[in-house]
Amino acid sequence: ISLTIASLEADRLGVALIPHTCQATNLSARHPGDRLNLECDILAKHVEKLVQAMNLAPAGLQVDRLREQGF
């Protein structure tokens, strides 16, 4: 499924779910604190490569640096 990030904190991620997602998957059976496998989409990988190519993140992708650049 595709999740939309609704909130992002240092150690927490909040997502928005449409009712169909809850009905058609087992995600509604999950509880806060449950472990899940999350994978970044291909766009995130391209952004990381672009940032590295622009020498914005010589030591790896950094969230603070992305924010400074308007991401």
N, C-alpha and C positions, 0 to 999 in steps of 0.2 A: 504494500500500500504506500501511498505518498502522504507524508505528514506535513502539516504546515506549522512552523514554529510560532507559538503564540507568546512565549516568554522565555527569556534566557538569563540565568543567573550563574554565579560561579560554579555551583555544583548541581544545578537543577535545570531541566529542560521541560517547558510546557508546550503541549501541542494542541491544535484545534482539530476536532474530529467531526465529520458530518455523520448524521444518523445512519446513512447507508453503510458506512465503514464499520460502525459498531454492529450492525445487523449481519453483515456479510463476512465478518472475520471473527477471530477469537480475542480480539483486542479488548473488548468490553469485559472480559474475565480477568484482565490484568489490574493490579493494584499499585498505588504509589510505592516505590521501592523495589518492585519486581525487576528482574534483569531482562533486558531485551537485546537483540542484535540489531544495531542501526548501521546503515551503510550510507555514505555520502553519495549524492547523485553525481553524474558526470560533469555537471556545471561547476560544482565545487572543486573538482580536480582541475578543470581548466583555469579557474580563478587562481588556484594555488600556483600553477605553472606560470601564469601571466605575472603574478606578483613576484615570483622568484626571478623571472626573466628581466623584470624592471628593477631588479636589485632592491626591492622594498623589504625583503625578508631574507637576508643572507643566512640566518640561522634557522630558517623554517618559517612557516606561515604563523603570523602572530595576530590575534584578534584585535589588539589595541592598534596595531599598525593599519589593519584593514579599516577600522573605524576612522582613523585619521585621514584615510584616502577616500572616504565617502561610501564605503561598502556597508 
